[in-house]
Amino acid sequence: MVEVHKVSGAAYDGNAYLVMAERPVLIDAGMFAEPTIRNIRRFIDPEELEMIILTHCHHDHSAAAPAIKERTGAKIMLSKEEIGLVGDDLATVAYLFGDTAPEFEVDMPLEDGMVLDLGDLRLEVIHTPGHSPGSMCFYERREGMLFSGDTVFPDGNIGRTDLFGGSTEDLVRSIERLLELDDVSCMYPGHMGITCNNVMAQIRDSLRFARRFL
Ligand SMILES: [Zn+2]
């Protein structure tokens, strides 16, 4: 299995994952560029980083993206539904962190059904709204890897739907879609730890939990 390293810094930060594919990418950026870049440097020359692929626009996942781009030259990718939300303190929930949202340009809009070619890996883009309007999950079919952002977390947990543009109905539909995937051997969530233990059963628990809020 390809190496994936969690490279974000603070405990309350979103998880940023360095995926050591032939074309190395970062999935989510977290809030703090410096510790993340330092951690990336433990594994690759930061200039080798090709893409910063955001699961959604929330501050704890995206705020460090422009600074990391500046230092690495990597391209920023974000859901087309959320490009217009960049820089908005409410929509990015920057206010929850007592911060303001940085403005930045998105180099490539993501949409459902796209496949990102990382050389030896192919990331399928799955639009999973609910936690935010443009939340995306990324699935590597051959390796059974799911980057689940804030849509589902381990142990049957789910992303909150009470923030800007959130919807419990959408979240339920999105989790139903994840359960249609062939198989997930490891989940890399936007918060909490990586899990490789009976992941589909954990996602089924998330669906049961989410349905209670309908
Ligand atoms: Zn979020």
Residues whose N, C-alpha, C, O or C-beta is under 5 A from the ligand:
A	BS01	ZN	H58 D150
